[in-house]
């Protein structure tokens, strides 16, 4: 794993985290109906965790000699609370998969601190998956 490859992969992760921040903020504003207060609060609360991840990734990219991306990944705009929560679940599952792969990349790159931090990220994103699944179970989706 070269430095340039690691920077490119971390920038993919940073773009996804920036996209997640926008997703959570946008969806929190768009939810409606009787569940709006609870769903909006849940979605808004997730922003700070994604911001912590994005900040770490940007700093790590600079530390290893790269330039952090400023372009977020695309944000889907599904209609309806259930569809938005399904999009959140898909996004969080993707994050778990990416960080699981990135953990292996960090090991190959020889960055133990990054590996340990990515383990924490996997735990965080796995918690998000479980919480979102619990919400979707209410609708009989999961």
Backbone as ProteinMPNN parsed JSONL, in Angstrom:
{"seq_chain_A": "XXXXXXXXXXXXXXXXXXXXXXXXXXXXXXXXXXXXXXXXXXXXXXXXXXXXXXXXXXXXXXXXXXXXXXXXXXXXXXXXXXXXXXXXXXXXXXXXXXXXXXXXXXXXXXXXXXXXXXXXXXXXXXXXXXXXXXXXXXXXXX", "coords_chain_A": {"N_chain_A": [[0.855, -1.174, 0.0], [0.834, 2.018, -1.062], [1.741, 5.406, -0.132], [0.327, 7.28, -1.65], [-1.839, 5.733, -2.546], [-3.059, 5.173, -0.093], [-3.796, 7.738, 0.725], [-5.643, 8.364, -1.305], [-7.651, 6.462, -0.765], [-8.407, 7.174, 1.836], [-9.397, 9.689, 1.271], [-11.666, 8.99, -0.191], [-13.148, 7.93, 1.902], [-13.381, 10.229, 3.483], [-14.918, 11.864, 1.768], [-17.271, 10.375, 1.818], [-17.977, 10.647, 4.527], [-18.393, 13.425, 4.658], [-20.548, 13.551, 2.92], [-22.341, 12.052, 4.456], [-22.781, 13.741, 6.621], [-24.157, 15.847, 5.355], [-26.328, 14.372, 4.42], [-27.591, 13.534, 6.85], [-28.267, 16.043, 7.989], [-29.949, 17.101, 6.002], [-31.986, 15.14, 5.772], [-32.998, 15.246, 8.373], [-34.271, 17.681, 8.317], [-36.206, 17.156, 6.402], [-37.898, 15.081, 7.242], [-41.239, 14.085, 8.14], [-44.632, 14.157, 9.463], [-46.201, 12.273, 12.19], [-43.988, 11.107, 13.457], [-41.99, 12.919, 13.206], [-40.645, 14.631, 15.256], [-39.088, 12.74, 16.751], [-37.62, 11.35, 14.748], [-36.265, 13.446, 13.494], [-34.691, 14.386, 15.619], [-33.111, 12.097, 16.088], [-31.703, 11.878, 13.634], [-30.356, 14.348, 13.53], [-28.708, 14.119, 15.753], [-26.804, 12.331, 14.879], [-25.036, 13.724, 13.319], [-22.828, 14.907, 14.679], [-21.133, 12.735, 15.298], [-20.372, 11.867, 12.751], [-19.044, 14.11, 11.952], [-16.834, 14.101, 13.657], [-15.515, 11.841, 12.651], [-14.958, 12.759, 10.026], [-13.269, 14.926, 10.578], [-11.06, 13.656, 11.786], [-10.202, 12.043, 9.609], [-9.531, 14.01, 7.675], [-7.406, 15.303, 8.984], [-5.619, 13.126, 9.223], [-5.076, 12.566, 6.543], [-3.675, 14.899, 5.804], [-1.527, 14.621, 7.571], [-0.149, 12.47, 6.503], [0.756, 13.515, 4.218], [-1.03, 14.344, 2.244], [-3.787, 15.985, 0.508], [-6.818, 16.952, 1.782], [-10.023, 16.045, 0.531], [-12.66, 18.223, -0.554], [-15.035, 17.679, -1.518], [-18.13, 16.285, -1.155], [-19.565, 12.945, -1.068], [-22.257, 11.85, -3.199], [-25.609, 12.719, -2.312], [-28.464, 10.969, -1.801], [-31.93, 11.679, -2.457], [-34.464, 10.476, -1.361], [-38.053, 10.047, -1.222], [-40.168, 10.428, 1.547], [-40.348, 9.243, 4.939], [-39.7, 6.532, 5.586], [-38.26, 5.688, 3.317], [-36.103, 7.448, 3.427], [-34.906, 6.623, 5.82], [-34.196, 4.049, 5.097], [-32.276, 4.658, 3.186], [-30.383, 5.796, 4.871], [-29.677, 3.528, 6.363], [-28.504, 1.959, 4.333], [-26.325, 3.63, 3.709], [-24.891, 3.592, 6.125], [-24.291, 0.862, 6.367], [-22.623, 0.612, 4.175], [-20.53, 2.216, 5.097], [-19.531, 0.651, 7.225], [-18.558, -1.532, 5.764], [-16.614, -0.237, 4.139], [-14.849, 0.812, 6.084], [-14.01, -1.536, 7.295], [-12.543, -2.68, 5.241], [-10.692, -0.612, 4.982], [-9.342, -0.783, 7.382], [-7.798, -3.065, 6.998], [-6.24, -2.047, 4.945], [-4.867, -0.037, 6.335], [-3.335, -1.571, 8.037], [-1.691, -2.872, 6.18], [-0.401, -0.642, 5.245], [0.987, 0.046, 7.44], [0.238, 1.637, 9.569], [-0.532, 1.761, 12.653], [-1.923, 3.338, 14.53], [-3.922, 4.476, 12.937], [-5.267, 2.123, 12.246], [-6.312, 1.309, 14.755], [-8.014, 3.462, 15.31], [-9.8, 3.201, 13.183], [-11.045, 0.843, 13.931], [-12.598, 1.814, 16.022], [-14.252, 3.497, 14.51], [-15.635, 1.59, 13.018], [-17.078, 0.363, 15.051], [-18.716, 2.558, 15.824], [-20.165, 3.04, 13.419], [-21.412, 0.578, 13.116], [-23.094, 0.622, 15.338], [-24.777, 2.67, 14.462], [-25.994, 1.379, 12.316], [-27.446, -0.62, 13.682], [-29.213, 0.927, 15.258], [-30.673, 2.241, 13.266], [-31.816, 0.068, 11.971], [-33.519, -0.762, 14.02], [-35.395, 1.302, 14.015], [-36.454, 0.992, 11.435], [-37.587, -1.541, 11.703], [-39.923, -0.994, 13.001], [-41.571, -0.228, 10.935], [-41.8, -2.601, 9.716], [-39.857, -3.287, 7.882], [-37.226, -4.261, 8.156]], "CA_chain_A": [[0.0, 0.0, 0.0], [1.656, 3.226, -1.135], [1.203, 6.605, 0.52], [-0.659, 7.864, -2.561], [-3.028, 4.876, -2.509], [-3.711, 5.365, 1.207], [-4.43, 9.063, 0.685], [-6.824, 8.27, -2.174], [-8.69, 5.697, -0.067], [-8.898, 7.998, 2.949], [-10.209, 10.754, 0.687], [-12.97, 8.384, -0.471], [-13.837, 7.858, 3.189], [-13.715, 11.6, 3.876], [-16.045, 12.281, 0.926], [-18.458, 9.684, 2.336], [-18.349, 11.275, 5.804], [-18.979, 14.732, 4.343], [-21.876, 13.24, 2.392], [-23.197, 11.604, 5.563], [-23.181, 14.943, 7.375], [-25.193, 16.517, 4.56], [-27.496, 13.485, 4.433], [-28.285, 13.621, 8.136], [-28.86, 17.384, 8.136], [-31.035, 17.239, 5.032], [-33.079, 14.251, 6.147], [-33.598, 15.761, 9.614], [-35.172, 18.765, 7.927], [-37.234, 16.677, 5.485], [-38.851, 14.122, 7.819], [-42.524, 14.705, 8.454], [-45.621, 13.288, 10.088], [-46.199, 12.161, 13.65], [-42.676, 10.704, 13.976], [-41.005, 13.959, 12.882], [-39.748, 15.051, 16.347], [-38.15, 11.689, 17.109], [-36.714, 11.075, 13.631], [-35.412, 14.613, 13.302], [-33.707, 14.379, 16.709], [-32.193, 10.985, 15.834], [-30.843, 12.213, 12.502], [-29.506, 15.481, 13.911], [-27.713, 13.636, 16.721], [-25.768, 11.567, 14.185], [-24.125, 14.642, 12.629], [-21.582, 15.132, 15.419], [-20.268, 11.568, 15.14], [-19.817, 11.879, 11.396], [-18.099, 15.23, 11.911], [-15.614, 13.619, 14.307], [-14.844, 10.975, 11.679], [-14.448, 13.592, 8.93], [-12.139, 15.709, 11.089], [-9.923, 12.741, 11.924], [-9.725, 11.655, 8.284], [-8.863, 15.161, 7.056], [-6.121, 15.473, 9.664], [-4.748, 11.994, 8.882], [-4.654, 12.769, 5.15], [-2.629, 15.924, 5.831], [-0.372, 14.087, 8.303], [0.648, 11.56, 5.661], [1.239, 14.251, 3.056], [-2.05, 14.531, 1.218], [-4.71, 17.117, 0.533], [-8.166, 16.418, 2.001], [-11.067, 16.434, -0.409], [-13.73, 19.107, -0.084], [-16.211, 17.285, -2.294], [-18.822, 15.163, -0.512], [-20.212, 11.959, -1.935], [-23.627, 12.219, -3.577], [-26.645, 12.525, -1.298], [-29.752, 10.614, -2.406], [-33.067, 12.407, -1.885], [-35.694, 9.679, -1.459], [-39.257, 10.674, -0.672], [-40.805, 9.716, 2.647], [-39.528, 8.887, 6.093], [-39.199, 5.164, 5.497], [-37.243, 5.637, 2.263], [-34.914, 8.141, 3.928], [-34.254, 5.775, 6.816], [-33.57, 2.95, 4.362], [-31.06, 5.23, 2.593], [-29.427, 5.915, 5.984], [-29.193, 2.181, 6.649], [-27.593, 1.592, 3.248], [-25.131, 4.452, 3.867], [-24.142, 3.118, 7.29], [-23.741, -0.456, 6.033], [-21.483, 0.894, 3.295], [-19.443, 2.724, 5.938], [-18.948, -0.489, 7.925], [-17.778, -2.289, 4.782], [-15.444, 0.55, 3.754], [-13.889, 0.891, 7.186], [-13.442, -2.871, 7.486], [-11.483, -2.775, 4.228], [-9.652, 0.38, 5.273], [-8.564, -1.317, 8.496], [-6.797, -3.936, 6.374], [-5.328, -1.154, 4.224], [-4.027, 0.636, 7.336], [-2.358, -2.56, 8.495], [-0.72, -3.033, 5.091], [0.34, 0.62, 5.174], [1.833, 0.086, 8.627], [-0.21, 2.722, 10.46], [-1.281, 1.109, 13.732], [-2.862, 4.311, 15.115], [-5.068, 4.534, 12.027], [-5.991, 0.856, 12.397], [-7.068, 1.347, 16.015], [-9.093, 4.446, 15.145], [-10.795, 2.618, 12.279], [-11.837, -0.096, 14.737], [-13.604, 2.644, 16.697], [-15.203, 3.934, 13.482], [-16.482, 0.435, 12.696], [-18.026, 0.237, 16.162], [-19.674, 3.654, 15.709], [-21.045, 2.834, 12.264], [-22.23, -0.601, 13.415], [-24.149, 1.115, 16.23], [-25.737, 3.41, 13.625], [-26.761, 0.367, 11.579], [-28.396, -1.268, 14.595], [-30.254, 1.896, 15.626], [-31.518, 2.478, 12.097], [-32.602, -1.154, 11.799], [-34.594, -0.761, 15.024], [-36.427, 2.223, 13.526], [-37.105, 0.389, 10.269], [-38.406, -2.666, 12.16], [-41.238, -0.419, 13.334], [-42.34, -0.223, 9.695], [-41.8, -3.952, 9.191], [-38.952, -3.318, 6.736], [-36.018, -5.063, 8.43]], "C_chain_A": [[0.903, 1.241, 0.0], [0.975, 4.376, -0.4], [0.098, 7.211, -0.349], [-1.958, 7.054, -2.576], [-3.794, 5.076, -1.21], [-4.43, 6.703, 1.234], [-5.702, 9.016, -0.155], [-7.968, 7.544, -1.462], [-9.267, 6.498, 1.103], [-9.733, 9.166, 2.432], [-11.585, 10.242, 0.259], [-13.8, 8.331, 0.813], [-14.255, 9.244, 3.665], [-14.903, 12.116, 3.065], [-17.344, 11.64, 1.42], [-18.919, 10.291, 3.656], [-18.966, 12.658, 5.58], [-20.382, 14.554, 3.765], [-22.84, 12.808, 3.48], [-23.668, 12.789, 6.397], [-24.311, 15.657, 6.65], [-26.471, 15.687, 4.556], [-28.279, 13.64, 5.725], [-28.951, 14.976, 8.328], [-30.082, 17.549, 7.234], [-32.236, 16.389, 5.423], [-33.764, 14.72, 7.426], [-34.586, 16.881, 9.308], [-36.371, 18.258, 7.125], [-38.235, 15.709, 6.101], [-40.139, 14.842, 8.186], [-43.437, 13.701, 9.151], [-45.459, 13.198, 11.59], [-44.848, 11.759, 14.245], [-41.612, 11.782, 13.774], [-40.114, 14.334, 14.065], [-38.687, 14.003, 16.684], [-37.144, 11.426, 15.985], [-35.754, 12.242, 13.398], [-34.323, 14.664, 14.374], [-32.667, 13.273, 16.498], [-31.202, 11.357, 14.739], [-29.876, 13.346, 12.845], [-28.392, 15.027, 14.853], [-26.569, 12.89, 16.048], [-24.714, 12.462, 13.537], [-22.791, 14.764, 13.367], [-20.617, 13.955, 15.296], [-19.61, 11.535, 13.771], [-18.793, 13.009, 11.255], [-16.769, 14.843, 12.57], [-14.825, 12.738, 13.34], [-14.203, 11.798, 10.564], [-13.221, 14.387, 9.373], [-10.901, 14.841, 11.224], [-9.337, 12.399, 10.558], [-8.982, 12.792, 7.595], [-7.485, 15.375, 7.668], [-5.138, 14.361, 9.317], [-4.223, 12.147, 7.456], [-3.528, 13.793, 5.083], [-1.365, 15.377, 6.488], [0.48, 13.169, 7.444], [1.0, 12.203, 4.316], [0.244, 14.489, 1.949], [-2.857, 15.8, 1.406], [-6.12, 16.562, 0.705], [-9.159, 16.925, 0.957], [-12.052, 17.403, 0.251], [-15.045, 18.768, -0.781], [-16.888, 16.09, -1.626], [-19.32, 14.152, -1.534], [-21.648, 12.406, -2.189], [-24.61, 11.88, -2.453], [-27.958, 12.187, -2.003], [-30.88, 11.383, -1.716], [-34.362, 11.606, -2.057], [-36.857, 10.416, -0.815], [-39.836, 9.797, 0.429], [-39.829, 9.269, 3.719], [-38.901, 7.507, 5.968], [-38.089, 5.066, 4.459], [-35.967, 6.353, 2.705], [-34.171, 7.28, 4.938], [-33.605, 4.56, 6.154], [-32.275, 3.442, 3.709], [-29.983, 5.411, 3.663], [-28.832, 4.543, 6.299], [-28.187, 1.736, 5.585], [-26.261, 2.343, 3.386], [-24.26, 3.935, 5.016], [-23.557, 1.727, 7.057], [-22.526, -0.301, 5.121], [-20.284, 1.371, 4.107], [-18.758, 1.584, 6.687], [-18.069, -1.294, 6.967], [-16.5, -1.543, 4.399], [-14.397, 0.572, 4.855], [-13.282, -0.465, 7.52], [-12.312, -3.093, 6.477], [-10.333, -1.82, 4.547], [-8.779, -0.051, 6.438], [-7.46, -2.23, 7.962], [-5.764, -3.102, 5.609], [-4.36, -0.472, 5.194], [-2.953, -0.318, 7.856], [-1.279, -2.755, 7.436], [0.166, -1.798, 4.958], [1.284, 0.774, 6.362], [1.481, 1.187, 9.61], [-1.128, 2.133, 11.527], [-2.287, 2.065, 14.37], [-4.108, 4.438, 14.248], [-5.911, 3.273, 12.164], [-6.865, 0.869, 13.652], [-8.243, 2.317, 15.908], [-10.187, 3.904, 14.233], [-11.631, 1.555, 12.984], [-12.934, 0.653, 15.487], [-14.672, 3.113, 15.711], [-16.164, 2.795, 13.133], [-17.517, 0.221, 13.797], [-19.108, 1.306, 16.058], [-20.677, 3.399, 14.59], [-21.932, 1.608, 12.46], [-23.368, -0.24, 14.365], [-25.212, 1.866, 15.44], [-26.61, 2.438, 12.827], [-27.832, -0.227, 12.484], [-29.535, -0.33, 14.984], [-31.218, 2.136, 14.463], [-32.374, 1.251, 11.804], [-33.759, -1.199, 12.791], [-35.732, 0.16, 14.597], [-37.181, 1.587, 12.37], [-37.955, -0.827, 10.639], [-39.813, -2.202, 12.525], [-42.15, -0.418, 12.113], [-42.39, -1.61, 9.061], [-40.877, -4.134, 7.999], [-37.785, -4.252, 6.968], [-36.401, -6.312, 9.189]], "O_chain_A": [[1.644, 1.475, 0.954], [-0.215, 4.317, -0.09], [-0.948, 7.608, 0.164], [-3.048, 7.625, -2.615], [-5.023, 5.142, -1.21], [-5.559, 6.79, 1.717], [-6.728, 9.568, 0.242], [-9.121, 7.965, -1.549], [-10.478, 6.495, 1.327], [-10.681, 9.586, 3.095], [-12.568, 10.979, 0.338], [-14.99, 8.645, 0.814], [-15.355, 9.418, 4.189], [-15.802, 12.743, 3.625], [-18.392, 12.287, 1.437], [-20.12, 10.437, 3.883], [-19.944, 13.019, 6.234], [-21.294, 15.318, 4.085], [-24.021, 13.153, 3.44], [-24.821, 12.834, 6.828], [-25.31, 16.03, 7.264], [-27.569, 16.23, 4.675], [-29.491, 13.853, 5.7], [-30.091, 15.041, 8.788], [-31.114, 18.071, 7.655], [-33.372, 16.864, 5.407], [-34.983, 14.603, 7.55], [-35.616, 17.008, 9.97], [-37.44, 18.867, 7.164], [-39.32, 15.522, 5.549], [-40.142, 16.033, 8.5], [-43.062, 12.554, 9.392], [-44.684, 13.942, 12.192], [-44.586, 12.039, 15.415], [-40.452, 11.577, 14.133], [-38.895, 14.355, 13.894], [-37.519, 14.34, 16.879], [-35.947, 11.294, 16.244], [-34.569, 12.036, 13.134], [-33.165, 14.952, 14.072], [-31.474, 13.495, 16.709], [-29.996, 11.171, 14.901], [-28.701, 13.292, 12.479], [-27.261, 15.503, 14.754], [-25.47, 12.827, 16.598], [-23.612, 12.0, 13.238], [-21.734, 14.727, 12.738], [-19.407, 14.159, 15.2], [-18.429, 11.212, 13.649], [-17.806, 12.88, 10.532], [-15.702, 15.22, 12.086], [-13.607, 12.874, 13.225], [-13.05, 11.569, 10.199], [-12.25, 14.505, 8.626], [-9.81, 15.245, 10.821], [-8.122, 12.458, 10.366], [-7.927, 12.576, 6.998], [-6.51, 15.603, 6.952], [-3.949, 14.623, 9.137], [-3.049, 11.884, 7.196], [-2.536, 13.581, 4.384], [-0.257, 15.637, 6.018], [1.694, 13.093, 7.629], [1.476, 11.534, 3.399], [0.633, 14.806, 0.825], [-2.636, 16.575, 2.337], [-6.58, 15.783, -0.13], [-9.125, 18.09, 0.561], [-12.238, 17.387, 1.468], [-16.037, 19.484, -0.645], [-16.302, 15.012, -1.535], [-19.474, 14.465, -2.714], [-22.18, 13.248, -1.466], [-24.453, 10.885, -1.745], [-28.506, 13.021, -2.724], [-30.788, 11.697, -0.529], [-35.249, 12.009, -2.808], [-36.668, 11.294, 0.027], [-39.977, 8.585, 0.269], [-38.666, 8.963, 3.454], [-37.707, 7.336, 6.217], [-37.072, 4.418, 4.709], [-34.866, 5.903, 2.388], [-32.942, 7.215, 4.916], [-32.564, 4.094, 6.616], [-31.283, 2.713, 3.685], [-28.8, 5.203, 3.392], [-27.621, 4.415, 6.48], [-27.133, 1.193, 5.917], [-25.195, 1.756, 3.201], [-23.039, 3.851, 4.887], [-22.444, 1.443, 7.501], [-21.525, -1.001, 5.28], [-19.151, 0.975, 3.836], [-17.531, 1.555, 6.774], [-16.959, -1.69, 7.325], [-15.426, -2.141, 4.341], [-13.209, 0.378, 4.599], [-12.144, -0.53, 7.986], [-11.258, -3.628, 6.821], [-9.161, -2.167, 4.403], [-7.595, 0.283, 6.478], [-6.32, -2.171, 8.425], [-4.572, -3.408, 5.623], [-3.17, -0.347, 4.902], [-1.811, 0.079, 8.085], [-0.091, -2.8, 7.756], [1.34, -1.901, 4.602], [2.254, 1.529, 6.305], [2.326, 1.621, 10.394], [-2.339, 2.021, 11.332], [-3.392, 1.649, 14.718], [-5.224, 4.501, 14.764], [-7.139, 3.35, 12.194], [-8.032, 0.48, 13.602], [-9.344, 2.016, 16.369], [-11.371, 4.124, 14.486], [-12.807, 1.386, 12.663], [-14.066, 0.179, 15.575], [-15.859, 3.126, 16.037], [-17.364, 3.015, 12.973], [-18.682, -0.064, 13.52], [-20.293, 0.999, 16.188], [-21.885, 3.525, 14.786], [-23.08, 1.599, 12.018], [-24.483, -0.739, 14.214], [-26.405, 1.723, 15.706], [-27.814, 2.649, 12.682], [-28.995, -0.324, 12.093], [-30.693, -0.745, 15.034], [-32.43, 2.222, 14.658], [-33.538, 1.386, 11.428], [-34.859, -1.628, 12.442], [-36.903, -0.165, 14.795], [-38.41, 1.636, 12.327], [-38.941, -1.116, 9.961], [-40.779, -2.95, 12.37], [-43.362, -0.588, 12.241], [-42.961, -1.776, 7.984], [-41.085, -5.035, 7.187], [-37.389, -4.974, 6.053], [-35.536, -7.124, 9.519]]}, "name": "protein", "num_of_chains": 1, "seq": "XXXXXXXXXXXXXXXXXXXXXXXXXXXXXXXXXXXXXXXXXXXXXXXXXXXXXXXXXXXXXXXXXXXXXXXXXXXXXXXXXXXXXXXXXXXXXXXXXXXXXXXXXXXXXXXXXXXXXXXXXXXXXXXXXXXXXXXXXXXXXX"}
